[in-house]
């Protein structure tokens, strides 16, 4: 493989709605450039990008694949990302190292939710972008509808570069709107010049006008010329497009058919012409020695530094750390330094990955994307550099997971295997999280959505040969009391030799502080209980509050006072007093008007204006209290509400269903409140059933 320097590299992320044709388009470009002799198909499970068994089974992308393609004298690192929203972490990893984006739109499906999300990502990461309208070979394809919709949403930035030429209802070529010339496909993406058909001319003049408006918007000088009715020169159009596509002020719309590999040559030409090389961009980092912020400009002449943006931890192909070089050059015999972990790593072999294929290379330069195998201490988000010039770049920004489930291993001896397998999956996907909730005797698996969690269960079974069982999680309720109660607890046992005797009189009442489990006091007069047994009494309380008598949840807000008791000079012991206290606790707690408290979270839901009524109605059904609304950019609203945590189970799926996939939410714990009586009753019943099942 040739060595490419920064100015000859393009790092391009492919974005778009699920199943819009991203993977097929990458396949078509690999075929167009001669990497493939035969184009793979998703249905046949033989594409470069979707090499994982889960992807082949489900017929959609789950992970981001890097596919380097060589065109003319440049190297384009394509990052094919998943379109389904549960796998957003994969998209965010690719966005962190991309310098530009292709937003793929199906001419059949039109502009979808994923299209708009892709645009929002480009805005957030300041990426220049091109829309590529694929599926033009389909009978129901409408390029006009797509461009009209894009213009309606994004205004005068949209610049159609092409219009289709159809003959006998087949897609046979296109008109280049920039150069005003016809092009007819010969073989796959190859084309020859042709006359512009008469029937295309009316549409062409409209589209040309949209393009010229987009050009006019780029400068005051061109705007004046446009309004005075003067024609732009070809040079002015080309220069304006070159300068402003990079800035994101003009967004070209191109077309083709991924399935028939049509239109890919023009797309590759546009990537070379309009997209920036890494040297035209920069990244901020921190010099570890000086603690100063620095700006790094993807230069070969500076010391080596790179940002690890993705980890592959596959039981078959091994562990690979994918990185983008921010400065300098890396060679296959380098010693590199991980500033985040303060450890050195030895590079034995240096790779470029193309899907699952590992291509060994001798060196890589600033701006390029490569992979290293078996780095023992490096994980996603770490920075690699030299020990003499240690740098740390910001970690990859990853979405927080809010969907979760409880799980158990199906085979008791598999706990360690499951734990190790999940650790590898979490190395690969930073949106996965395992939480050991000891308090509620459960292990929780967090992710972005149910589809992602379903894939995890399937991967554990197929890749790692371990089975887990998913179930509804136990909500972390609390138990407390509302009244005061005084009870006696006596533990007396005689069984030859020393007996056991402990006798306590306890008062239980609310402490008023739900942040702490219990407060213990003693008000003993006249030595009815010797002082040396006080710690045993408190120990009895401390053990009892871990699992309350109502439904087995931790107790909070309890004040326990030892007021009286009696002892036996021979038979009393710490154990006897502890057991007497536990007995008193169970009696007293149930006599002091016990209640269940449920966790309330502060929820934020971001949705387009038109869904506001539906979402607020749904939140009311879930016992939510809407506290307010805040307008958000892009015609959206943020609804703020307090809602019981138990009502958010499955909310990710329901919200997507209500908003067509465009809504998202986040929440954080706020406080505990008394649960309604019907909720308390159901929790108590469910808990009793579970205890019986486990017994």
C-alpha positions in Angstrom: 0.0 0.0 0.0 1.3 3.5 -0.9 2.1 6.0 1.8 -0.3 8.9 1.8 0.5 12.3 3.3 -2.1 14.6 4.8 -3.0 16.6 1.7 -3.8 13.3 -0.1 -6.2 12.0 2.5 -9.9 12.5 3.0 -11.7 11.1 6.1 -15.4 10.8 5.2 -18.3 9.5 7.4 -21.4 8.1 5.8 -24.6 9.1 7.6 -28.3 8.5 7.1 -31.4 6.7 8.1 -31.3 3.0 8.7 -31.4 0.9 5.5 -31.1 4.0 3.3 -28.2 2.5 1.3 -24.9 3.5 3.0 -23.3 0.1 3.0 -24.4 -0.6 -0.6 -22.9 2.8 -1.7 -19.5 1.9 0.0 -19.6 -1.4 -1.8 -20.3 0.4 -5.1 -17.4 2.7 -4.6 -15.1 -0.2 -3.8 -16.3 -1.8 -7.0 -15.9 1.4 -9.1 -12.2 1.8 -7.9 -11.3 -1.8 -8.6 -10.9 -3.0 -5.0 -13.7 -5.5 -5.7 -14.2 -7.6 -8.8 -17.8 -8.3 -7.8 -20.1 -6.0 -5.8 -21.3 -7.7 -2.6 -25.0 -7.5 -1.5 -26.4 -7.1 2.0 -28.9 -9.9 1.4 -26.1 -12.2 0.6 -24.0 -11.2 3.7 -20.9 -10.6 1.6 -20.3 -6.8 1.9 -17.0 -5.3 3.1 -18.7 -3.3 5.9 -21.2 -5.7 7.4 -18.9 -8.6 8.2 -20.2 -9.3 11.7 -22.5 -12.4 12.0 -25.1 -10.2 13.7 -25.1 -7.7 10.9 -25.4 -10.5 8.3 -28.3 -12.1 10.2 -30.2 -8.8 10.7 -29.3 -7.2 7.3 -28.2 -3.9 8.8 -25.1 -2.3 10.2 -24.4 -2.5 13.9 -20.8 -1.3 14.0 -18.9 1.4 12.2 -16.5 0.0 9.5 -13.5 1.8 8.1 -13.1 1.2 4.3 -10.1 2.9 2.7 -10.6 3.4 -1.0 -8.0 4.9 -3.5 -9.2 7.2 -6.2 -6.8 8.9 -8.6 -3.9 9.8 -6.3 -5.9 10.2 -3.0 -6.9 7.9 -0.2 -10.4 8.2 1.1 -11.1 6.6 4.5 -14.8 5.9 4.4 -16.5 5.2 7.7 -19.8 3.3 7.2 -21.9 4.0 10.2 -25.2 2.3 11.5 -28.4 4.2 10.7 -30.5 2.7 13.5 -30.6 5.0 16.5 -29.7 2.3 19.1 -26.1 2.2 17.7 -25.5 6.0 18.0 -22.2 5.4 19.9 -20.7 3.9 16.8 -21.8 7.0 14.8 -20.3 9.4 17.4 -16.9 7.5 17.3 -16.8 8.0 13.6 -17.8 11.7 13.8 -15.0 12.4 16.2 -12.4 11.7 13.5 -14.3 12.6 10.3 -13.4 15.7 8.3 -16.5 15.6 6.1 -19.8 13.6 5.6 -21.9 12.0 2.9 -25.5 12.0 4.0 -27.2 9.2 2.1 -30.9 9.6 1.2 -33.0 6.9 -0.5 -34.9 8.3 -3.5 -37.7 5.8 -2.6 -38.1 6.7 1.1 -37.1 10.4 0.8 -36.0 12.6 3.7 -36.4 10.5 6.9 -35.7 11.1 10.6 -32.2 9.7 10.2 -31.5 12.2 7.4 -32.3 15.1 9.7 -30.3 13.6 12.6 -27.4 13.2 10.2 -27.6 17.0 9.3 -27.7 17.8 13.1 -24.5 15.8 13.6 -22.8 17.7 10.8 -23.8 21.0 12.4 -22.6 19.9 15.8 -19.2 18.7 14.5 -18.9 21.5 11.9 -18.6 19.0 9.0 -18.9 19.9 5.4 -21.4 17.6 3.7 -22.8 16.3 0.5 -26.3 14.7 0.1 -26.1 11.6 -2.1 -29.6 10.5 -3.3 -29.3 6.7 -4.0 -31.9 4.1 -5.3 -32.3 6.2 -8.5 -32.8 2.9 -10.4 -36.1 2.3 -8.5 -39.4 2.9 -10.3 -40.7 5.0 -7.3 -37.5 7.2 -7.1 -38.1 10.9 -7.1 -35.0 13.1 -7.1 -37.2 16.2 -7.4 -39.2 15.4 -4.3 -36.0 14.9 -2.3 -34.4 18.1 -3.4 -37.6 20.1 -2.8 -37.9 18.7 0.7 -34.3 19.4 1.5 -34.7 23.0 0.2 -37.8 23.3 2.3 -36.0 22.2 5.5 -32.5 23.7 5.0 -33.1 26.7 2.6 -30.7 28.2 0.2 -27.7 26.1 1.3 -29.0 23.2 -0.8 -27.4 23.1 -4.3 -28.6 20.3 -6.6 -25.6 19.4 -8.8 -27.5 16.9 -11.0 -30.9 16.1 -12.4 -31.7 12.6 -13.7 -32.1 11.5 -17.3 -34.6 8.7 -17.7 -35.5 6.7 -20.8 -38.2 4.1 -20.9 -38.6 4.7 -17.2 -35.0 3.7 -16.6 -32.2 5.8 -15.0 -29.7 6.1 -17.8 -27.7 9.3 -17.0 -27.8 12.8 -15.5 -27.4 16.4 -16.4 -24.5 18.1 -14.7 -26.2 21.3 -13.5 -22.9 23.1 -12.7 -21.4 22.5 -16.1 -24.8 22.4 -18.0 -24.0 19.2 -19.8 -25.6 15.8 -20.3 -23.9 12.6 -19.2 -25.0 9.0 -20.1 -23.9 6.0 -18.2 -21.9 3.4 -20.3 -20.6 0.8 -17.9 -21.6 1.0 -14.2 -20.4 4.5 -13.1 -18.5 5.3 -16.3 -20.3 7.9 -18.5 -20.0 9.8 -21.8 -21.2 13.3 -22.7 -24.6 13.5 -24.4 -27.1 16.1 -25.4 -29.5 17.4 -22.7 -32.9 15.9 -23.5 -35.7 18.4 -24.3 -37.9 17.0 -21.6 -35.2 17.8 -19.0 -34.8 21.5 -19.9 -37.8 22.9 -18.0 -36.7 21.1 -14.8 -33.1 22.0 -15.4 -33.8 25.8 -15.5 -35.5 25.5 -12.1 -32.7 23.5 -10.6 -30.0 25.7 -12.1 -31.8 28.7 -10.5 -31.6 27.0 -7.0 -27.9 26.3 -7.6 -27.2 29.9 -8.6 -29.1 31.2 -5.6 -26.9 29.0 -3.4 -23.8 30.4 -5.1 -25.2 34.0 -4.8 -25.7 33.6 -1.0 -21.9 32.9 -0.6 -20.8 36.6 -1.0 -22.1 40.1 -1.2 -20.3 40.6 -4.5 -22.0 37.5 -6.1 -25.3 38.5 -4.5 -25.2 41.9 -6.2 -24.2 40.3 -9.6 -27.1 37.9 -9.2 -29.7 40.6 -8.5 -28.5 42.8 -11.3 -29.2 39.8 -13.7 -25.6 39.2 -14.7 -24.5 35.6 -15.5 -21.9 34.0 -13.2 -18.8 32.7 -15.0 -17.9 29.0 -14.7 -14.8 30.0 -12.8 -16.9 32.0 -10.3 -19.3 29.1 -9.7 -16.6 26.6 -9.2 -14.6 28.8 -6.9 -17.6 29.7 -4.8 -18.6 26.1 -4.5 -15.1 25.0 -3.6 -14.8 27.6 -0.8 -18.3 27.3 0.6 -18.8 23.5 0.5 -15.8 23.3 2.9 -17.4 25.9 5.2 -20.8 24.1 5.1 -22.5 27.2 3.5 -23.3 25.2 0.4 -24.5 21.6 0.4 -24.4 19.8 -2.9 -27.0 17.2 -3.8 -25.9 14.4 -6.0 -27.5 11.2 -7.2 -26.9 7.6 -8.3 -27.7 4.0 -7.7 -25.6 2.1 -5.2 -27.0 -1.3 -6.4 -25.9 -0.6 -10.0 -22.8 1.4 -9.0 -24.0 4.4 -10.9 -23.0 7.9 -9.9 -20.1 6.8 -7.7 -17.4 8.3 -10.0 -19.0 11.8 -9.7 -19.2 11.3 -6.0 -15.5 10.4 -5.7 -14.6 13.4 -7.9 -16.6 15.7 -5.6 -15.0 14.2 -2.5 -11.5 15.0 -3.9 -12.5 18.5 -5.1 -14.8 19.8 -2.3 -13.9 18.0 0.9 -11.0 19.1 3.1 -7.9 17.1 3.7 -6.9 16.8 7.4 -4.2 19.5 6.9 -7.0 22.0 6.5 -8.4 21.2 9.9 -7.0 21.2 13.5 -7.6 19.6 16.8 -7.2 20.9 20.4 -5.2 19.0 23.0 -3.4 19.5 26.2 0.4 19.3 26.7 0.8 17.0 29.8 4.1 18.5 30.8 3.0 22.2 30.7 -0.8 21.6 31.3 -1.3 24.2 28.5 -4.0 23.8 25.8 -2.4 23.5 22.3 -3.8 23.4 18.8 -2.4 20.6 16.6 -2.5 20.9 12.8 -2.1 17.4 11.3 1.5 18.0 10.4 4.1 15.3 9.6 7.0 17.3 11.0 5.8 17.3 14.6 6.2 14.5 17.2 3.7 11.7 16.8 0.3 11.9 18.5 -3.0 10.0 17.8 -6.5 9.7 19.1 -8.0 6.2 19.7 -11.6 6.5 18.5 -12.7 2.9 18.4 -11.9 -0.5 19.8 -12.7 -3.9 18.2 -12.5 -6.7 20.7 -13.5 -9.8 18.7 -12.9 -13.4 19.9 -12.1 -14.3 16.2 -10.1 -11.4 14.9 -8.6 -10.2 18.2 -8.4 -6.7 19.8 -7.6 -3.7 17.6 -7.4 -0.1 18.6 -8.4 2.2 15.7 -6.8 5.7 15.7 -6.5 8.9 13.7 -3.0 10.4 13.6 -3.1 14.0 14.7 0.6 14.8 14.2 3.8 13.1 13.1 4.4 9.7 11.6 4.0 6.2 13.2 6.1 3.3 12.0 5.7 -0.4 12.7 8.6 -0.6 15.1 7.7 2.4 17.3 7.4 2.7 21.0 4.4 4.8 21.9 3.2 6.4 25.1 -0.4 6.4 26.5 -0.6 9.7 28.4 -4.0 8.8 29.8 -2.8 5.6 31.5 0.9 6.7 31.9 2.2 3.5 30.2 4.3 2.7 27.2 3.1 0.4 24.5 5.2 -1.4 21.9 4.1 -1.4 18.3 4.9 -4.7 16.6 2.6 -4.5 13.6 0.8 -1.5 12.1 -2.4 -2.1 10.1 -5.0 -0.4 8.0 -8.4 -2.2 8.3 -10.8 -2.6 5.4 -13.8 -4.1 7.0 -12.5 -7.3 8.6 -9.4 -7.4 6.4 -6.1 -6.4 8.1 -3.7 -4.8 5.7 -0.2 -4.5 7.2 1.7 -1.2 6.5 5.1 0.1 7.4 4.1 3.6 8.3 1.2 6.1 8.4 1.2 9.9 8.3 -0.7 12.7 10.0 -4.4 12.7 9.2 -4.6 9.0 8.3 -6.5 6.3 10.1 -4.8 3.1 11.2 -5.1 0.2 13.7 -2.8 -1.4 16.3 -3.4 -4.9 17.6 -3.2 -6.1 21.2 -2.5 -2.8 23.0 -2.8 -4.0 26.6 -3.6 -0.7 28.4 -5.2 1.4 25.7 -9.0 1.9 25.3 -11.3 4.1 23.3 -10.7 7.8 23.9 -7.1 7.5 24.9 -4.3 9.5 23.3 -1.1 7.9 22.0 2.0 10.1 21.7 5.7 10.1 22.5 6.9 10.1 26.0 9.1 13.2 25.3 6.0 15.1 24.0 3.0 13.7 25.9 -0.4 15.0 24.7 -4.0 14.3 25.7 -6.8 15.0 23.3 -10.4 15.2 24.5 -12.1 11.8 24.7 -14.8 10.8 22.2 -18.1 12.3 23.2 -20.6 9.5 23.6 -24.3 9.5 24.4 -25.5 8.4 27.9 -27.5 5.2 28.0 -30.9 5.4 29.8 -32.5 2.1 28.7 -31.8 -0.8 31.0 -32.7 -4.3 31.9 -32.0 -6.8 34.6 -30.2 -10.0 33.7 -29.1 -13.3 35.2 -26.8 -16.0 33.8 -28.7 -19.1 32.7 -26.0 -21.4 33.9 -24.7 -20.7 37.4 -21.1 -21.5 36.6 -21.0 -18.9 33.8 -20.9 -15.8 35.9 -17.2 -15.1 35.2 -17.5 -15.9 31.5 -20.4 -13.5 31.2 -18.5 -10.8 33.1 -15.5 -11.2 30.8 -17.6 -11.2 27.6 -19.5 -8.1 28.7 -16.2 -6.3 29.5 -15.1 -7.0 25.9 -18.4 -5.7 24.5 -18.2 -2.6 26.6 -14.6 -2.0 25.3 -16.2 -2.0 21.8 -19.3 0.0 22.6 -19.1 2.8 25.1 -22.8 3.2 25.3 -23.1 -0.2 27.1 -22.8 -0.2 30.9 -23.1 -2.9 33.5 -24.2 -1.9 37.0 -24.1 -4.2 40.0 -27.0 -3.1 42.1 -26.2 -4.9 45.4 -28.9 -3.1 47.2 -31.7 -4.6 45.1 -29.8 -7.9 44.5 -29.7 -7.4 40.7 -27.2 -6.8 37.8 -28.3 -4.2 35.3 -27.3 -3.8 31.6 -27.7 -0.3 30.2 -27.8 0.7 26.6 -29.3 3.3 24.2 -32.4 1.1 23.3 -33.9 -2.4 23.4 -32.6 -3.3 19.9 -29.1 -2.8 21.0 -29.6 -4.8 24.2 -31.1 -7.6 22.1 -28.0 -7.6 19.9 -25.8 -7.9 23.1 -27.7 -11.0 24.3 -27.4 -12.5 20.8 -23.6 -11.7 20.7 -23.1 -13.3 24.1 -24.7 -16.4 22.9 -23.2 -16.7 19.4 -19.8 -15.2 19.9 -19.0 -16.0 23.5 -21.1 -19.1 24.0 -22.8 -17.8 27.2 -26.5 -17.3 27.9 -28.2 -14.6 29.9 -31.8 -14.2 30.8 -33.3 -10.7 30.6 -36.1 -9.5 32.8 -37.8 -6.4 34.1 -35.5 -4.6 36.7 -36.4 -4.1 40.3 -37.1 -0.4 40.9 -35.0 0.9 43.9 -38.0 1.7 46.2 -37.4 2.6 49.8 -39.4 1.9 53.0 -40.1 4.3 55.8 -42.7 4.9 58.6 -45.1 7.8 59.3 -46.0 7.3 63.0 -44.4 6.5 66.3 -44.5 3.0 67.8 -43.1 1.5 71.0 -42.5 -2.2 71.2 -40.7 -4.8 73.2 -38.4 -7.4 71.6 -37.3 -10.3 73.7 -35.0 -13.1 72.8 -34.9 -16.0 75.3 -33.5 -19.5 74.8 -32.5 -22.2 77.2 -30.8 -25.3 75.9 -28.5 -26.6 78.6 -25.4 -24.7 79.8 -25.5 -21.0 79.1 -28.8 -19.7 77.7 -29.5 -16.6 75.6 -31.3 -13.6 77.0 -31.9 -10.2 75.5 -34.7 -7.8 76.2 -35.2 -4.4 74.6 -37.9 -1.8 74.6 -37.7 0.4 71.5 -39.4 3.4 70.1 -39.5 3.8 66.3 -40.5 7.1 64.7 -39.7 9.1 61.5 -36.4 10.9 61.6 -37.4 13.5 59.0 -34.2 12.8 57.0 -34.8 10.5 53.9 -31.1 10.8 53.0 -30.0 8.5 55.8 -31.1 5.0 56.8 -31.5 5.4 60.5 -30.6 7.4 63.6 -29.9 5.5 66.8 -30.3 6.9 70.3 -30.5 5.4 73.8 -32.4 6.7 76.8 -31.6 4.1 79.4 -32.0 4.9 83.1 -30.8 2.8 86.0 -28.8 0.4 83.9 -31.7 -1.8 82.8 -29.5 -2.5 79.7 -25.7 -2.3 80.3 -23.8 0.1 78.1 -21.7 -2.7 76.6 -24.8 -4.0 74.8 -25.7 -0.7 73.1 -23.5 -1.5 70.0 -25.2 -4.8 69.7 -28.6 -3.1 69.7 -27.4 -0.6 67.0 -26.0 -3.5 65.0 -29.5 -5.1 65.0 -31.0 -1.9 63.6 -28.2 -1.6 61.0 -28.9 -5.1 59.7 -32.6 -4.7 59.8 -32.8 -1.5 57.7 -31.0 -3.2 54.8 -34.1 -5.2 53.9 -37.4 -3.7 55.2 -40.3 -5.9 56.3 -42.9 -4.4 53.9 -41.4 -5.5 50.5 -37.7 -6.2 51.2 -36.4 -2.7 50.2 -33.9 -0.6 52.2 -35.3 1.5 55.0 -34.7 5.3 55.2 -35.8 8.1 57.6 -36.0 6.0 60.7 -35.2 7.1 64.2 -34.8 4.1 66.7 -34.5 4.8 70.4 -33.6 2.2 73.1 -35.7 3.3 76.1 -35.7 0.3 78.4 -35.0 -3.4 78.7 -33.6 -6.1 80.9 -30.7 -8.4 81.0 -29.5 -11.6 82.7 -26.0 -11.5 84.3 -25.1 -14.9 82.9 -27.2 -15.6 79.8 -27.2 -12.1 78.1 -24.8 -11.7 75.2 -24.3 -9.3 72.3 -25.9 -11.8 69.9 -29.0 -12.1 72.1 -29.5 -8.3 72.2 -29.0 -8.1 68.5 -31.6 -10.7 67.8 -34.0 -9.1 70.3 -33.6 -5.8 68.5 -34.3 -7.4 65.1 -37.5 -8.8 66.5 -38.5 -5.4 67.9 -37.7 -3.8 64.6 -40.0 -6.1 62.6 -42.9 -5.5 65.0 -42.4 -1.8 65.5 -41.9 -1.0 61.9 -45.2 -2.6 60.9 -47.0 -0.8 63.7 -45.7 2.6 62.7 -47.7 3.1 59.5 -45.1 1.8 57.0 -45.1 3.1 53.5 -43.1 2.6 50.3 -41.3 5.5 48.7 -40.7 5.6 45.0 -37.8 7.3 43.2 -38.7 10.4 41.2 -36.5 11.5 38.4 -36.2 14.8 36.6 -37.0 14.1 32.9 -36.1 16.2 29.9 -37.8 15.2 26.5 -36.6 16.9 23.3 -39.1 16.8 20.5 -40.3 18.8 17.5 -43.1 21.3 18.3 -45.8 19.2 16.6 -45.4 16.3 19.1 -45.7 18.5 22.2 -49.4 17.7 22.9 -49.0 13.9 22.4 -45.9 13.8 24.7 -47.5 15.8 27.5 -50.6 13.6 27.4 -48.4 10.5 27.6 -46.4 11.9 30.5 -49.7 12.6 32.4 -50.7 8.9 31.9 -47.4 7.9 33.4 -48.1 10.0 36.5 -45.6 12.6 35.3 -45.9 16.3 36.4 -44.9 18.7 33.6 -42.9 21.5 35.1 -42.2 23.6 32.0 -41.1 23.8 28.4 -38.0 25.4 26.9 -37.7 26.2 23.2 -34.6 24.5 21.6 -33.0 25.3 18.3 -34.3 23.7 15.1 -38.1 24.1 16.0 -37.9 21.8 18.9 -39.2 21.9 22.5 -37.7 20.5 25.7 -40.3 19.3 28.1 -39.2 19.2 31.7 -41.2 16.9 34.0 -40.9 15.0 37.3 -41.9 11.4 36.9 -41.6 8.1 38.8 -38.7 6.0 37.6 -40.9 3.0 37.3 -43.0 4.7 34.6 -39.9 5.1 32.4 -39.4 1.4 31.8 -39.7 0.9 28.0 -39.9 4.7 27.4 -37.2 4.7 24.7 -39.3 2.5 22.4 -42.5 4.3 23.2 -41.0 7.8 22.6 -39.6 6.7 19.2 -42.9 5.3 18.3 -44.8 8.5 19.2 -42.3 10.8 17.4 -41.2 8.6 14.4 -37.8 8.2 16.0 -36.9 11.9 16.3 -37.5 12.4 20.0 -34.9 11.8 22.7 -34.8 12.0 26.4 -32.5 12.1 29.5 -33.1 12.0 33.2 -31.4 12.2 36.5 -32.5 11.2 40.0 -34.3 13.9 41.9 -35.8 12.6 45.2 -38.1 10.0 46.9 -41.9 10.4 47.3 -44.6 8.3 48.8 -45.9 5.8 46.3 -49.7 5.7 45.7 -51.5 2.9 47.5 -52.3 0.9 44.3 -48.6 1.0 43.3 -47.5 0.0 46.8 -49.9 -3.0 46.7 -48.6 -4.2 43.3 -45.0 -3.8 44.4 -45.6 -5.9 47.6 -47.4 -8.6 45.6 -44.7 -8.7 42.9 -42.0 -8.9 45.5 -43.8 -11.7 47.3 -44.1 -13.7 44.0 -40.4 -13.2 43.3 -39.3 -14.3 46.8 -41.4 -17.4 46.4 -39.9 -18.2 43.0 -36.4 -17.8 44.4 -37.1 -19.8 47.5 
